Amino acid sequence: MARSRKLIRNLIWKLILPVCLVASILSIALVADAAQESAAAPRRIVSLYPGHTDNIVALGMGDRLVAVSRSEDPSLWERGQIRELPRLPPKVGAEAVLALKPDAVFLRSLTQQMNPHLTEVLERAGVAVHVIDPPSWEGFEEYLTRLAEILGTSPEAARQKLAASRSAIEAAAKARGKSDKSSKSNKKSAPRVFLEATSKELHTCAPGSWAARLIELAGGVNAASDASPLRKGSALAPWGVERVLEAAGSGLDVYLVQQGAMNAATLDEVRGRPWFAALKNRPRLAVAPESCLSRPSLLGLEKGGKILVEIFYGSGEPEDLGDRRDPPKGHRPRRRAKE
């Protein structure tokens, strides 16, 4: 009997030992992989494109930034989302960047074209350079996933945050739209919206662009949905005064001014245009920042969606809607090298 017990114990030990060894090896490998991933994740980041900065902050990695673009939205540090950091121009010298001791630099190809030697010098110094262009509306989830992987945070959490943001905007638009219909006791359709992207040439947003898709998500109908992009992939489309008048004649609820680098128009300036003053059934006039309407970012999506829902379904006067900060006197919109 004792011999049988001994044989059974030996057999069990022979079966368990290999399993324990395999489990130990796997555990060691997983810990090593995690350590390697953690070590590879950047700790000191320079972002030379505001869209990348917005998304790095949105993914909870703003404390890793050591410098940002000169074109950055000051509200990031005014609201305490990041500390005030050095703001670098597109043509910043490699020495100035290296002095910050970054282990990763994020930029877009336009910056690379303007500063062609920067990437080469930084990479020679051992700095990881990530050249990522602003994604389309459809490509934003893939972009966000890639960014999360580079930063060493959860790609799935990033995807969930994007889905939650879009769902929240859509739900808010539906709720406000339903309330608007009930309060006015009629079957009012979704508001028809014209977006002015540039005042001089009177360009609008191209169908399928980030701004056009955000207008739709917030419950609006793009009055220039048949516009043709300036060129393939462009977010801008020519429109002109005559077509604005035609759109207004067919019923236009909101005239939205996208205010930013390409358009310094103020609400008072738009009201003073002879053709606008002559519009029959003048639409609601509002302004919103370009960074919230056209920049592919989670922060812009959340803020821009809220602004648009309020503009489309708010009860305030037109001049009380949107981002009400007019540009300083003498401000001139910057010309972009390339779109």
N, C-alpha and C positions, 0 to 999 in steps of 0.2 A: 504493500500500500504506500509506504514511504517512498519507495522507488518510483512508483507511478506519479506521485506528486512532484517529485524532482524532475521527472521527464517533462511533465506539463509545464512547470515553471521555466525550464530551459527553452521549451518550444515558444512560450509566450514572449520570453525575453528576445529570442531570435526574430520574432515577428515585429515586436515593438521597436527594437533598436534602429532598424533601417528607417522606419517612419519618423522617429525622433531626429535622426541625422538629416533626413531630407527637409523636415520642417525647420531645423536650425539653419541649414544652408539657404533655404528660401527667405527666411527672416533676415539673415545677414545681407542677402542680395537686395532685398527691399529697402533696408535701412541705408545701404550704400547708394542705391539709386536715388533715394530721397535726399541724401546728403549731397550727392553730386548735382541734383536738380536745384537744390537750395543754393549751392555754391555758385551755380551758373546764372541764377536769377540776378538781374542787375540791381545794385543797391544805390548807385549814384547815376541819375539819369539826366541828360540834357535833351530837351524837346524843342526842335526848331520849327514846329508846325502847331498852331493852336488846336487843331482838331485832335492831334495825338495827345496834347496836354489834357484836353477836356476828358478824353477817354481814360487816360492813366489815372486821373483824379477820380472819375466815376467808378473805376475798378478798385478803388481804395488804396492806390499806390502813390498818392500825391506827396507823401512824406519822403519819397525817394528822389524827387526832383531837386536838382541843384541849380538849374537855369532853364529859362523858357524863351520863347520867341518874343521879339519886340512887338509883334502884332497881337500879343495876348490880351484877353479881356481882363481889365483890372478888377472886375467884380470877383474874380477867383480869390484874391487875397483880401478884398474889401469885405467879403462874406466869410472869411476865415477858412476857405476850402484848402488853401495852401498858404504857406508863409510867403512874404515878399521876397522875390528871388531876382538875380541878375536877368536882364532882358536883352537877348542877343539879336543882332540884325542877321539877315540871310547871308550876307557876305562876311560873316565873322571870321577872323583868322583862327587857324588851327591852334596856335599857341594860346589864345584866350580860352578856347574850349578845354585844352589839355590842362590848363592851370586850375580848372575846377575838379580835376581828377575823376572824370566820369568813367564808368565801365560800360556805358551804353549811350548812344546818341540816336534819336529818332528824327527823321526828316522826310520830306517828300521829294519827288524827282525834280520839281521846279526849283527847289533850293539847291539841289545838286547841280543843276544846269547853271544857276547863277554863281555857284561857288564850286567849280569843277575839281579843285585839288583837295578839298576838305576831307572827303571820304578816304582818299588814298593815304593822306598823312595820319589821320586818326587810326586807321586800321594798322598802319605800320607801327604805331605806338601801342597796339594791343587793345584798342577800344572797339567794341562791337558797334557797327553802324547799321541801322535798320532803315532802309529806304522804302517807305510804304506810301502809296498815293491814296488820296481820299477815295473811299469806296462809293459805289452807287447805293441806292436804297436797298436793292436786292442783295448786294454784296456786303452789306454792313455786318451781318451776323458772322460771316466768314472772317472778315477783318477783325472783329472783336474777339473771336476765338483765337486767332493767331496772336493778337496782342496779349491776351491773357496767358497764352502758353509762353511767350517771351518773358513776361513779367513774373512767371512762376506762380500764378494764381489760377483758380479754377475756371476752365473754359465753360463748363456747364453752368456755373453760377453766373457767368457773363451773359450767356445765352438766355438764361431765365430772367435776368434783369432787363434785357432788351425786350423780351416778350411781355413782361409785366408793364413796362413803360408804354409800349404801344397799346396794350389792352386798356390801360388806365385812361389814355387820351381818347380812345374810341368810345369807352363807356361814358366818360364825362360829356363828350359831344352828343351822344344819344340821349343822355339824361337831360341835358340842357335843351336840346332840340325838342324833346317831348314836352318839357315844361313850357317852352316858348309857344308851342302849338296850343297847349291847353289854356294858357293865360290869354291868348289872343282869339281863342275860340274859332280858329279857322285852320285850314289845311295848308299851312305855309310849307313850301318846299325848302330844301337845303339852300343856304345862301350862295349866290353866284359871286365869285371873287375874282378881281383882277389884281395881279401883283406887279407893281412897278419895280423892276430890278435896277434900271438906270434911268435917270431923268432926261439926260441930253438926247439920247437916241430913242428913248422910251422902249427899252427892251423889257421883256417879261421872263418868267421862268419857263424853260422848255418842258414839254410834257414828259413825265417819267423822271424828272429831276427830283432832288431831295425836297426842295421847296414845294413843288407840285404835289408830291406824294404826302407831305405833311399837311398841306391844305385839305386834301381828301380825307386823311385820317381824322382831322379835327372837325369833320362834318361839312366842309365847304365843297363847292363845285368850281373848278378852274374855268373861268370864262374864256381863257385863251388855250383851251385844250387842243385846238387844231393848229397851234403855232409850230413852226419848223425851227429846229436848233440852228444857231449860227454856223455850226459845223458838227460833224459826228462826235458825239460824246459831250458836247457843250451843254452847260446848265442854263445858258441864256438863249433867248429867241427874240428876233426883231418883231415889233408889233406896230407902233406908230399911233399918232393921234386919231387918224381916220377910223382905224379899227377899234380904238377905245370908244369912240362915239357910236359906232355900230353896236358894240357890245352893250353900251349903256342904253341904246334904243331898244334892245331886246330884253332889257331888265338886268341891272347890275346892283347888287346889294352892298358890296364892300369894295372900296378902292384902297388897296393895301400897299403902303410904301415900305420897301425893304431898305432900311437905312444902314449904311456902313461904308466900307472903303470905296465902293463903286457908285454910291448914291448918297449925296449929302442933303437931299431935298428935305425940307421941313413941311409940316402940315400947313403952316401959313403960306409958304411958297406955292404949294399945290393949290390951295384955295384961291390964290391970286392969279392963276393962269386963266387967260380969257376963255379958253375952250372948256375948262373945268367949271367955271362959274356959269357957263351957258348950258350945262347939261340939264336935260329934263329929268325929273325924279332923281336928283343928285344922290349918289350912293353914300353910304357911311364911309367916312375917311378915317384911316388909322395908320399907325406906323409901328414897325417891329424891327428889332436889330437883325442884321444880316447873319450874325453869329448864331442866332437861334433858328433862322429859317433855312439857311443854305449850307451850314457846316455839318458834315456827318459826325455827330457825336451824341453820346447818351445825355450829357448835360444839356446840350442844345435841344435835343428831342423833347426832354421833359419840360424845359422852360418854354420852348417854342410852342409846344402843344397846348400848354396852359394859356399862353398869350392868345393864340388863335381861337380857342374855344370861347374865351372871354370876349374877343372882338366879334366873333360870329353871333354869339347868343347873349352878350352882355346887355344890360339895360341903360348903361351910361351914355352920355353924349359922345359922338365920334372922337372929339379932341381929347377925351378922357381915356381912350383905349390904347392898348399896346404899350410899348416902351416910349415914354413921353420925353426922354432926354433928347433935345435937339442938339445938333453939332454946334460947337463954338463958332462965333462969328469969324468969318475969314477962312473957315475950314474948307479945304478943297479935297474932293475924293482922289485917292491915290490911283494911278494907272497901274494895272497889272501887266507884267511882262508877257505872260501867256495865261490863258485860262486853264 
